[in-house]
Amino acid sequence: MKLYIFLCEKSDSLNVLFPCIGRNEYEFMDKIIQWVDSQIVKSIPTVFLSFREIDTRDTFIAHLYPALNHKGIHTYKDDKDLERGETISPTLLETIEESMISIIVLSRNYASSSRCLEELTKILECKETKQQIVLPIFYHVDPLDVRLQRQSFAEALADHEERFKKDPKVQRWRKALREVASLPGEHLKDGYFFNYYIN
């Protein structure tokens, strides 16, 4: 199952997004969209946003979050960076489990947050156990740097290993980063979007 998200500043109607399709195809597509919309449970978070506040709160997330909610897509975001030594609350873990879709915004400082890495690990667990849809967005970072754990990701993981010593969760975080970087996603680089597929 694939999820396609289309963002259009001027209009969100199908005839603007797909100006060349015939009327029958338009009606067929509209019928599918209505069916998808009927499957969404509005009373629980449909989309969970995992992001590093310091990188994206006032930029990308500041636009994406209200845009999703404006479309009637109930979206959850946690604005609080955990202090050192704190763990993710059971409520937040439940929110991830109940979400149908998780969007992971991988930015320069994402891996420096143990909270983000714990969210990522839980999201990928739900992908396997609950067939949750996962969309990685590589926000001004090279997907290969995430997969191979280079640049800021190498530095962050080295700091975690120093801090947590032989705690196995650091290896879980490394595995999760490799896995998420192997998923199809979107890559924002210098103001341009690219579809990203790992070979």
N, CA, C and O of each residue as an XYZ file, in Angstrom:
796
protein
N       0.841     -1.191      0.000
C       0.000      0.000      0.000
C       0.875      1.240      0.000
O       1.806      1.337      0.800
N       0.594      2.190     -0.883
C       1.403      3.391     -0.967
C       0.548      4.609     -0.644
O      -0.642      4.640     -0.956
N       1.140      5.585     -0.033
C       0.471      6.831      0.293
C       1.093      7.935     -0.532
O       2.313      8.096     -0.552
N       0.256      8.695     -1.212
C       0.729      9.823     -1.978
C       0.127     11.091     -1.390
O      -1.089     11.184     -1.228
N       0.967     12.063     -1.072
C       0.502     13.326     -0.531
C       0.790     14.412     -1.552
O       1.931     14.578     -1.983
N      -0.248     15.156     -1.943
C      -0.085     16.238     -2.896
C      -0.356     17.549     -2.175
O      -1.397     17.693     -1.533
N       0.559     18.506     -2.269
C       0.382     19.819     -1.674
C       0.240     20.836     -2.796
O       1.107     20.935     -3.664
N      -0.851     21.589     -2.779
C      -1.094     22.582     -3.821
C      -1.493     23.880     -3.148
O      -2.485     23.923     -2.421
N      -0.732     24.936     -3.383
C      -0.987     26.191     -2.693
C      -2.276     26.865     -3.177
O      -2.987     27.480     -2.382
N      -2.574     26.755     -4.453
C      -3.700     27.504     -4.994
C      -5.023     26.755     -4.868
O      -6.060     27.371     -4.622
N      -4.999     25.442     -5.033
C      -6.242     24.677     -4.993
C      -5.928     23.235     -4.676
O      -4.848     22.734     -4.989
N      -6.897     22.566     -4.041
C      -6.694     21.160     -3.743
C      -7.674     20.277     -4.503
O      -7.804     19.095     -4.186
N      -8.366     20.822     -5.497
C      -9.338     20.045     -6.249
C      -8.625     19.112     -7.210
O      -7.520     19.394     -7.674
N      -9.279     17.996     -7.500
C      -8.668     16.993     -8.364
C      -8.463     17.511     -9.779
O      -7.486     17.153    -10.436
N      -9.377     18.351    -10.253
C      -9.224     18.810    -11.628
C      -8.050     19.762    -11.785
O      -7.587     19.976    -12.905
N      -7.556     20.340    -10.699
C      -6.350     21.163    -10.773
C      -5.115     20.291    -10.653
O      -4.129     20.494    -11.362
N      -5.172     19.313     -9.745
C      -4.025     18.423     -9.563
C      -3.826     17.506    -10.761
O      -2.697     17.164    -11.111
N      -4.931     17.111    -11.386
C      -4.853     16.183    -12.519
C      -5.653     16.762    -13.690
O      -6.731     16.257    -14.002
N      -5.139     17.818    -14.345
C      -5.913     18.511    -15.376
C      -6.131     17.715    -16.649
O      -7.001     18.068    -17.446
N      -5.361     16.642    -16.868
C      -5.428     15.935    -18.148
C      -6.263     14.655    -18.108
O      -6.401     13.987    -19.132
N      -6.816     14.303    -16.961
C      -7.568     13.057    -16.897
C      -8.981     13.270    -17.389
O      -9.519     14.375    -17.312
N      -9.590     12.185    -17.904
C     -10.953     12.263    -18.387
C     -11.954     12.298    -17.247
O     -11.606     12.057    -16.092
N     -13.210     12.602    -17.586
C     -14.246     12.730    -16.550
C     -14.448     11.421    -15.809
O     -14.607     11.421    -14.589
N     -14.445     10.298    -16.531
C     -14.645      9.010    -15.875
C     -13.523      8.718    -14.883
O     -13.770      8.245    -13.774
N     -12.287      9.004    -15.295
C     -11.161      8.795    -14.391
C     -11.244      9.733    -13.190
O     -10.919      9.351    -12.066
N     -11.687     10.972    -13.447
C     -11.846     11.939    -12.367
C     -12.851     11.415    -11.347
O     -12.584     11.439    -10.146
N     -14.015     10.938    -11.822
C     -15.049     10.437    -10.915
C     -14.574      9.190    -10.179
O     -14.866      9.006     -8.997
N     -13.841      8.337    -10.888
C     -13.301      7.139    -10.258
C     -12.331      7.509     -9.150
O     -12.390      6.945     -8.057
N     -11.419      8.472     -9.429
C     -10.444      8.899     -8.437
C     -11.137      9.555     -7.244
O     -10.749      9.342     -6.095
N     -12.164     10.352     -7.530
C     -12.906     11.006     -6.456
C     -13.585      9.970     -5.560
O     -13.652     10.136     -4.342
N     -14.079      8.913     -6.173
C     -14.722      7.835     -5.415
C     -13.715      7.147     -4.497
O     -14.033      6.828     -3.352
N     -12.511      6.920     -4.996
C     -11.469      6.288     -4.185
C     -11.101      7.185     -3.003
O     -10.958      6.715     -1.874
N     -10.951      8.486     -3.278
C     -10.584      9.410     -2.206
C     -11.663      9.449     -1.135
O     -11.353      9.494      0.055
N     -12.929      9.432     -1.549
C     -14.027      9.411     -0.577
C     -13.973      8.145      0.267
O     -14.233      8.178      1.469
N     -13.635      7.029     -0.372
C     -13.533      5.773      0.378
C     -12.406      5.845      1.390
O     -12.580      5.449      2.543
N     -11.239      6.354      0.966
C     -10.102      6.488      1.882
C     -10.476      7.374      3.055
O     -10.172      7.057      4.205
N     -11.137      8.490      2.761
C     -11.541      9.417      3.818
C     -12.492      8.748      4.803
O     -12.465      9.041      5.998
N     -13.332      7.848      4.298
C     -14.291      7.166      5.180
C     -13.612      6.163      6.103
O     -14.181      5.780      7.125
N     -12.404      5.733      5.755
C     -11.679      4.770      6.580
C     -10.941      5.440      7.733
O     -10.543      4.778      8.692
N     -10.760      6.752      7.638
C     -10.011      7.463      8.658
C     -10.890      7.725      9.865
O     -11.995      8.256      9.746
N     -10.382      7.344     11.029
C     -11.107      7.587     12.277
C     -10.709      8.972     12.766
O      -9.573      9.189     13.187
N     -11.647      9.899     12.707
C     -11.324     11.300     12.999
C     -11.046     11.551     14.481
O     -10.398     12.539     14.825
N     -11.525     10.674     15.359
C     -11.419     10.933     16.794
C     -10.057     10.568     17.377
O      -9.763     10.913     18.521
N      -9.220      9.873     16.600
C      -7.882      9.532     17.090
C      -6.850     10.102     16.129
O      -7.172     10.392     14.977
N      -5.610     10.266     16.587
C      -4.594     10.790     15.668
C      -4.417      9.890     14.454
O      -4.104      8.708     14.592
N      -4.615     10.447     13.273
C      -4.434      9.691     12.047
C      -2.970      9.703     11.636
O      -2.450      8.707     11.134
N      -2.304     10.845     11.855
C      -0.904     11.017     11.473
C      -0.090     11.401     12.705
O      -0.478     12.284     13.470
N       1.034     10.732     12.881
C       1.970     11.086     13.950
C       3.199     11.702     13.306
O       3.787     11.116     12.397
N       3.591     12.889     13.773
C       4.779     13.566     13.261
C       5.939     13.361     14.218
O       5.851     13.713     15.394
N       7.022     12.795     13.715
C       8.248     12.654     14.496
C       9.270     13.614     13.913
O       9.619     13.511     12.737
N       9.756     14.554     14.730
C      10.660     15.581     14.217
C      11.510     16.132     15.356
O      11.187     15.978     16.534
N      12.601     16.776     14.968
C      13.492     17.425     15.935
C      13.096     18.891     16.000
O      13.230     19.634     15.028
N      12.610     19.283     17.150
C      12.043     20.619     17.317
C      13.006     21.722     16.905
O      12.612     22.666     16.220
N      14.251     21.612     17.313
C      15.225     22.678     17.069
C      15.456     22.928     15.572
O      15.820     24.034     15.174
N      15.243     21.896     14.746
C      15.493     22.013     13.299
C      14.271     22.463     12.508
O      14.408     23.189     11.524
N      13.082     22.043     12.924
C      11.926     22.167     12.027
C      10.683     22.798     12.630
O       9.713     23.041     11.911
N      10.683     23.071     13.930
C       9.462     23.578     14.574
C       8.958     24.862     13.923
O       7.758     25.013     13.697
N       9.867     25.786     13.621
C       9.466     27.086     13.080
C       9.560     27.156     11.564
O       9.367     28.223     10.983
N       9.849     26.051     10.927
C       9.975     26.046      9.465
C       9.029     25.003      8.862
O       7.844     25.272      8.667
N       9.552     23.836      8.574
C       8.776     22.814      7.868
C       7.540     22.368      8.644
O       6.442     22.338      8.088
N       7.703     22.026      9.908
C       6.576     21.545     10.712
C       5.547     22.649     10.918
O       4.351     22.370     11.003
N       6.000     23.902     10.999
C       5.083     25.029     11.178
C       4.105     25.151     10.019
O       3.027     25.721     10.187
N       4.455     24.625      8.842
C       3.567     24.649      7.679
C       2.846     23.313      7.488
O       1.660     23.286      7.159
N       3.567     22.202      7.696
C       2.980     20.888      7.449
C       1.849     20.566      8.424
O       0.795     20.080      8.014
N       2.060     20.832      9.695
C       1.058     20.480     10.715
C      -0.294     21.160     10.481
O      -1.312     20.470     10.449
N      -0.342     22.490     10.316
C      -1.651     23.108     10.066
C      -2.257     22.715      8.721
O      -3.479     22.660      8.584
N      -1.405     22.441      7.721
C      -1.924     22.037      6.415
C      -2.651     20.702      6.507
O      -3.713     20.529      5.907
N      -2.085     19.760      7.254
C      -2.737     18.462      7.432
C      -4.056     18.611      8.180
O      -5.064     18.023      7.787
N      -4.055     19.385      9.245
C      -5.275     19.578     10.023
C      -6.335     20.333      9.229
O      -7.529     20.073      9.379
N      -5.899     21.271      8.380
C      -6.840     22.006      7.538
C      -7.573     21.064      6.586
O      -8.727     21.297      6.226
N      -6.886     20.003      6.187
C      -7.499     19.008      5.303
C      -8.423     18.058      6.072
O      -9.033     17.168      5.480
N      -8.524     18.248      7.386
C      -9.352     17.361      8.196
C      -8.629     16.104      8.624
O      -9.247     15.157      9.111
N      -7.298     16.094      8.441
C      -6.493     14.930      8.830
C      -5.963     15.181     10.237
O      -5.079     16.013     10.443
N      -6.506     14.462     11.185
C      -6.129     14.663     12.588
C      -4.680     14.264     12.783
O      -4.302     13.119     12.532
N      -3.870     15.214     13.234
C      -2.421     15.021     13.297
C      -1.909     15.333     14.696
O      -2.347     16.290     15.334
N      -0.975     14.509     15.160
C      -0.390     14.705     16.493
C       1.079     15.089     16.353
O       1.822     14.487     15.579
N       1.479     16.097     17.114
C       2.896     16.433     17.214
C       3.204     16.757     18.670
O       2.406     17.388     19.363
N       4.364     16.320     19.116
C       4.811     16.568     20.481
C       5.905     17.623     20.428
O       6.979     17.385     19.877
N       5.630     18.796     21.005
C       6.569     19.915     20.918
C       7.641     19.906     21.994
O       8.522     20.766     21.998
N       7.577     18.953     22.898
C       8.475     18.997     24.043
C       9.682     18.096     23.833
O       9.543     16.881     23.689
N      10.858     18.693     23.816
C      12.094     17.910     23.811
C      12.332     17.394     25.227
O      12.278     18.163     26.187
N      12.593     16.106     25.358
C      12.810     15.535     26.679
C      14.161     15.959     27.235
O      15.144     16.079     26.505
N      14.186     16.178     28.524
C      15.448     16.481     29.185
C      16.282     15.207     29.277
O      15.760     14.099     29.154
N      17.553     15.375     29.490
C      18.438     14.223     29.610
C      17.956     13.307     30.728
O      17.663     13.757     31.836
N      17.879     12.013     30.420
C      17.490     11.032     31.422
C      16.011     10.716     31.422
O      15.603      9.715     32.011
N      15.185     11.543     30.775
C      13.758     11.276     30.744
C      13.444     10.223     29.689
O      14.184     10.048     28.722
N      12.333      9.528     29.896
C      11.884      8.533     28.936
C      10.552      8.975     28.335
O       9.855      9.819     28.898
N      10.213      8.403     27.199
C       8.944      8.725     26.547
C       7.802      8.177     27.393
O       7.885      7.067     27.917
N       6.750      8.954     27.520
C       5.610      8.552     28.339
C       4.829      7.430     27.664
O       4.832      7.323     26.437
N       4.156      6.589     28.460
C       3.297      5.555     27.877
C       2.213      6.149     26.980
O       1.802      5.521     26.004
N       1.749      7.358     27.306
C       0.719      8.009     26.495
C       1.216      8.286     25.085
O       0.493      8.081     24.111
N       2.468      8.758     24.981
C       3.042      9.039     23.667
C       3.227      7.752     22.865
O       2.983      7.728     21.658
N       3.654      6.690     23.534
C       3.800      5.399     22.851
C       2.451      4.896     22.351
O       2.365      4.332     21.260
N       1.401      5.096     23.139
C       0.057      4.693     22.725
C      -0.408      5.508     21.525
O      -1.069      4.987     20.628
N      -0.057      6.793     21.517
C      -0.427      7.649     20.393
C       0.210      7.150     19.101
O      -0.433      7.127     18.051
N       1.470      6.755     19.184
C       2.144      6.199     18.005
C       1.438      4.921     17.553
O       1.198      4.735     16.361
N       1.110      4.053     18.489
C       0.457      2.783     18.163
C      -0.899      2.994     17.497
O      -1.278      2.236     16.604
N      -1.629      4.020     17.926
C      -2.978      4.255     17.415
C      -2.991      4.989     16.079
O      -4.017      5.013     15.400
N      -1.880      5.581     15.697
C      -1.837      6.349     14.455
C      -1.810      5.423     13.243
O      -1.236      4.335     13.284
N      -2.438      5.877     12.172
C      -2.455      5.105     10.936
C      -1.200      5.357     10.103
O      -0.728      4.477      9.383
N      -0.671      6.576     10.216
C       0.453      7.000      9.398
C       1.459      7.717     10.289
O       1.073      8.489     11.167
N       2.732      7.468     10.069
C       3.778      8.236     10.739
C       4.644      8.911      9.688
O       5.094      8.279      8.732
N       4.868     10.205      9.882
C       5.769     10.964      9.029
C       7.002     11.304      9.864
O       6.899     11.979     10.888
N       8.154     10.840      9.424
C       9.403     11.034     10.159
C      10.241     12.067      9.416
O      10.693     11.820      8.298
N      10.446     13.220     10.038
C      11.220     14.291      9.418
C      12.657     14.184      9.931
O      12.971     14.617     11.040
N      13.508     13.606      9.113
C      14.905     13.377      9.486
C      15.724     14.619      9.133
O      15.919     14.934      7.959
N      16.193     15.309     10.153
C      16.936     16.545      9.976
C      18.316     16.418     10.620
O      18.655     15.375     11.180
N      19.094     17.470     10.537
C      20.494     17.418     10.966
C      20.660     16.962     12.422
O      21.567     16.191     12.734
N      19.793     17.434     13.296
C      19.930     17.119     14.721
C      18.968     16.035     15.204
O      18.831     15.812     16.407
N      18.309     15.368     14.272
C      17.321     14.351     14.654
C      17.944     13.280     15.552
O      17.389     12.942     16.597
N      19.083     12.756     15.147
C      19.690     11.626     15.869
C      20.312     12.036     17.197
O      20.660     11.172     18.001
N      20.457     13.331     17.445
C      21.013     13.753     18.730
C      19.980     13.684     19.845
O      20.321     13.821     21.019
N      18.728     13.476     19.485
C      17.640     13.379     20.462
C      17.298     11.919     20.738
O      16.890     11.192     19.832
N      17.462     11.495     21.981
C      17.083     10.121     22.333
C      15.577      9.935     22.198
O      15.107      8.840     21.892
N      14.821     11.008     22.427
C      13.367     10.925     22.251
C      13.016     10.598     20.813
O      12.201      9.711     20.560
N      13.630     11.312     19.855
C      13.352     11.056     18.443
C      13.709      9.622     18.062
O      12.966      8.968     17.331
N      14.831      9.142     18.552
C      15.266      7.785     18.221
C      14.351      6.736     18.836
O      14.122      5.685     18.236
N      13.824      7.009     20.030
C      12.857      6.092     20.640
C      11.551      6.110     19.857
O      10.934      5.064     19.657
N      11.123      7.294     19.409
C       9.931      7.384     18.566
C      10.132      6.583     17.283
O       9.262      5.813     16.876
N      11.276      6.772     16.659
C      11.583      6.074     15.410
C      11.528      4.564     15.597
O      10.948      3.855     14.775
N      12.125      4.074     16.669
C      12.121      2.638     16.943
C      10.701      2.114     17.105
O      10.360      1.051     16.585
N       9.873      2.867     17.832
C       8.482      2.455     18.051
C       7.689      2.502     16.756
O       6.884      1.609     16.489
N       7.905      3.525     15.956
C       7.195      3.639     14.678
C       7.498      2.449     13.770
O       6.590      1.881     13.164
N       8.763      2.076     13.677
C       9.130      0.948     12.814
C       8.602     -0.368     13.362
O       8.291     -1.283     12.600
N       8.501     -0.463     14.677
C       7.866     -1.639     15.285
C       6.399     -1.719     14.860
O       5.902     -2.794     14.524
N       5.700     -0.560     14.878
C       4.294     -0.532     14.472
C       4.134     -0.787     12.977
O       3.110     -1.312     12.539
N       5.131     -0.420     12.207
C       5.103     -0.727     10.773
C       5.043     -2.230     10.559
O       4.330     -2.709      9.678
N       5.789     -2.968     11.361
C       5.824     -4.425     11.228
C       4.604     -5.092     11.848
O       4.043     -6.022     11.267
N       4.190     -4.629     13.018
C       3.134     -5.334     13.767
C       1.734     -4.834     13.454
O       0.764     -5.579     13.591
N       1.618     -3.567     13.032
C       0.299     -2.989     12.801
C       0.117     -2.479     11.369
O      -0.890     -1.844     11.054
N       1.093     -2.761     10.508
C       1.056     -2.307      9.118
C       0.866     -0.794      9.030
O       0.187     -0.300      8.130
N       1.463     -0.069      9.959
C       1.410      1.387      9.926
C       2.171      1.892      8.696
O       3.229      1.367      8.353
N       1.626      2.906      8.046
C       2.278      3.509      6.890
C       3.333      4.491      7.387
O       3.054      5.317      8.256
N       4.541      4.403      6.839
C       5.645      5.252      7.296
C       6.203      6.026      6.104
O       6.552      5.445      5.077
N       6.281      7.337      6.258
C       6.845      8.195      5.223
C       8.026      8.967      5.796
O       7.825      9.885      6.592
N       9.265      8.618      5.411
C      10.419      9.420      5.839
C      10.595     10.644      4.949
O      10.451     10.563      3.730
N      10.906     11.770      5.567
C      11.245     12.990      4.839
C      12.663     13.380      5.241
O      12.939     13.611      6.418
N      13.548     13.453      4.274
C      14.944     13.799      4.528
C      15.076     15.308      4.335
O      15.182     15.804      3.214
N      15.066     16.021      5.461
C      14.983     17.473      5.451
C      16.383     18.082      5.503
O      16.983     18.215      6.569
N      16.881     18.443      4.335
C      18.226     19.018      4.198
C      19.315     18.094      4.741
O      20.340     18.562      5.237
N      19.092     16.791      4.649
C      20.132     15.810      4.960
C      20.173     14.789      3.828
O      19.156     14.517      3.189
N      21.337     14.236      3.589
C      21.507     13.222      2.558
C      20.991     11.891      3.100
O      21.433     11.449      4.161
N      20.059     11.239      2.386
C      19.560      9.944      2.857
C      20.670      8.934      3.120
O      20.559      8.111      4.029
N      21.741      8.993      2.329
C      22.841      8.057      2.552
C      23.598      8.360      3.838
O      24.180      7.457      4.438
N      23.597      9.620      4.269
C      24.214      9.946      5.549
C      23.433      9.322      6.696
O      24.006      8.927      7.711
N      22.114      9.237      6.522
C      21.279      8.574      7.536
C      21.538      7.074      7.509
O      21.757      6.449      8.546
N      21.510      6.509      6.306
C      21.664      5.055      6.188
C      23.052      4.584      6.641
O      23.179      3.581      7.344
N      24.083      5.319      6.228
C      25.453      4.932      6.567
C      25.947      5.579      7.851
O      27.062      5.317      8.302
N      25.101      6.430      8.438
C      25.397      7.092      9.708
C      26.707      7.886      9.637
O      27.676      7.638     10.355
N      26.664      8.847      8.728
C      27.788      9.745      8.529
C      27.408     11.145      8.999
O      26.266     11.395      9.385
N      28.391     12.064      8.962
C      28.173     13.466      9.282
C      27.544     13.625     10.677
O      28.034     13.034     11.639
N      26.487     14.401     10.794
C      25.894     14.668     12.107
C      25.323     13.407     12.752
O      25.235     13.322     13.977
N      24.942     12.441     11.943
C      24.394     11.199     12.496
C      25.500     10.378     13.155
O      25.271      9.742     14.184
N      26.678     10.387     12.578
C      27.819      9.695     13.188
C      28.181     10.348     14.522
O      28.431      9.662     15.513
N      28.207     11.676     14.534
C      28.557     12.397     15.756
C      27.539     12.137     16.871
O      27.907     11.907     18.023
N      26.261     12.179     16.511
C      25.212     11.980     17.512
C      25.269     10.576     18.105
O      25.151     10.414     19.319
N      25.447      9.574     17.274
C      25.482      8.195     17.762
C      26.730      7.936     18.598
O      26.679      7.163     19.556
N      27.839      8.562     18.255
C      29.049      8.440     19.071
C      28.815      9.028     20.459
O      29.272      8.471     21.457
N      28.100     10.156     20.523
C      27.771     10.763     21.816
C      26.866      9.846     22.633
O      27.043      9.704     23.843
N      25.886      9.218     21.956
C      24.993      8.302     22.662
C      25.755      7.092     23.219
O      25.506      6.650     24.341
N      26.681      6.572     22.422
C      27.465      5.420     22.884
C      28.326      5.795     24.086
O      28.507      4.986     24.997
N      28.851      7.003     24.093
C      29.632      7.468     25.234
C      28.750      7.630     26.466
O      29.152      7.312     27.585
N      27.556      8.126     26.240
C      26.633      8.378     27.354
C      26.033      7.102     27.916
O      25.963      6.928     29.132
N      25.598      6.201     27.026
C      24.877      5.012     27.463
C      25.769      3.770     27.569
O      25.300      2.692     27.933
N      27.054      3.932     27.250
C      28.019      2.838     27.362
C      27.560      1.620     26.565
O      27.434      1.692     25.343
N      27.311      0.509     27.243
C      26.989     -0.746     26.551
C      25.491     -1.015     26.476
O      25.072     -2.147     26.232
N      24.698      0.003     26.682
C      23.240     -0.165     26.605
C      22.856     -0.593     25.183
O      23.229      0.082     24.223
N      22.120     -1.696     25.029
C      21.785     -2.202     23.685
C      20.857     -1.290     22.887
O      20.698     -1.478     21.681
N      20.240     -0.304     23.544
C      19.316      0.540     22.786
C      20.028      1.367     21.716
O      19.414      1.733     20.714
N      21.315      1.665     21.914
C      22.033      2.431     20.891
C      22.141      1.617     19.604
O      22.031      2.168     18.509
N      22.353      0.325     19.730
C      22.392     -0.531     18.543
C      21.016     -0.622     17.896
O      20.917     -0.721     16.674
N      19.945     -0.590     18.703
C      18.588     -0.564     18.150
C      18.368      0.721     17.359
O      17.735      0.713     16.303
N      18.898      1.824     17.884
C      18.754      3.104     17.178
C      19.508      3.078     15.859
O      19.017      3.576     14.846
N      20.712      2.492     15.872
C      21.479      2.385     14.625
C      20.702      1.573     13.584
O      20.622      1.955     12.417
N      20.146      0.473     14.015
C      19.375     -0.385     13.114
C      18.149      0.354     12.573
O      17.824      0.246     11.391
N      17.478      1.101     13.441
C      16.284      1.837     13.030
C      16.622      2.903     11.993
O      15.870      3.091     11.037
N      17.735      3.598     12.168
C      18.143      4.614     11.193
C      18.464      3.985      9.837
O      18.101      4.526      8.793
N      19.143      2.845      9.862
C      19.422      2.149      8.593
C      18.121      1.728      7.917
O      17.980      1.831      6.699
N      17.175      1.254      8.723
C      15.914      0.774      8.156
C      15.090      1.910      7.561
O      14.582      1.792      6.446
N      14.955      3.009      8.299
C      14.121      4.098      7.796
C      14.732      4.729      6.547
O      14.004      5.203      5.674
N      16.051      4.739      6.457
C      16.714      5.295      5.282
C      16.607      4.370      4.079
O      16.955      4.765      2.966
N      16.133      3.148      4.285
C      15.942      2.205      3.187
C      14.513      2.228      2.658
O      14.192      1.515      1.707
N      13.644      3.050      3.275
C      12.255      3.147      2.836
C      12.106      4.241      1.784
O      12.852      5.220      1.803
N      11.144      4.086      0.860
C      10.853      5.181     -0.071
C      10.412      6.416      0.703
O       9.640      6.315      1.656
N      10.898      7.568      0.297
C      10.526      8.789      1.000
C      10.696     10.011      0.136
O      10.840      9.919     -1.083
N      10.678     11.167      0.790
C      10.846     12.443      0.113
C      12.122     13.103      0.615
O      12.461     13.014      1.795
N      12.829     13.771     -0.306
C      14.097     14.407      0.035
C      14.007     15.884     -0.318
O      13.837     16.234     -1.486
N      14.119     16.754      0.687
C      14.144     18.186      0.450
C      15.587     18.656      0.493
O      16.270     18.533      1.509
N      16.037     19.200     -0.637
C      17.419     19.658     -0.741
C      17.447     20.988     -1.468
O      17.026     21.076     -2.622
N      17.940     22.026     -0.804
C      18.083     23.353     -1.406
C      16.772     23.853     -1.999
O      16.754     24.467     -3.065
N      15.666     23.579     -1.290
C      14.375     24.090     -1.717
C      13.661     23.251     -2.749
O      12.585     23.636     -3.206
N      14.227     22.100     -3.141
C      13.598     21.238     -4.134
C      13.251     19.890     -3.512
O      13.989     19.367     -2.677
N      12.103     19.332     -3.939
C      11.689     18.012     -3.482
C      12.117     16.956     -4.495
O      12.021     17.159     -5.705
N      12.588     15.827     -3.977
C      12.933     14.687     -4.811
C      12.296     13.440     -4.209
O      12.271     13.269     -2.990
N      11.780     12.570     -5.079
C      11.376     11.254     -4.587
C      12.626     10.464     -4.310
O      13.569     10.490     -5.100
N      12.647      9.746     -3.176
C      13.846      9.021     -2.797
C      13.532      7.539     -2.699
O      12.648      7.123     -1.950
N      14.265      6.754     -3.465
C      14.150      5.305     -3.409
C      15.538      4.721     -3.298
O      16.407      5.010     -4.121
N      15.752      3.898     -2.282
C      17.059      3.285     -2.086
C      17.242      2.172     -3.100
O      16.291      1.453     -3.406
N      18.431      2.021     -3.617
C      18.705      0.930     -4.569
C      18.980     -0.369     -3.821
O      19.232     -1.399     -4.446
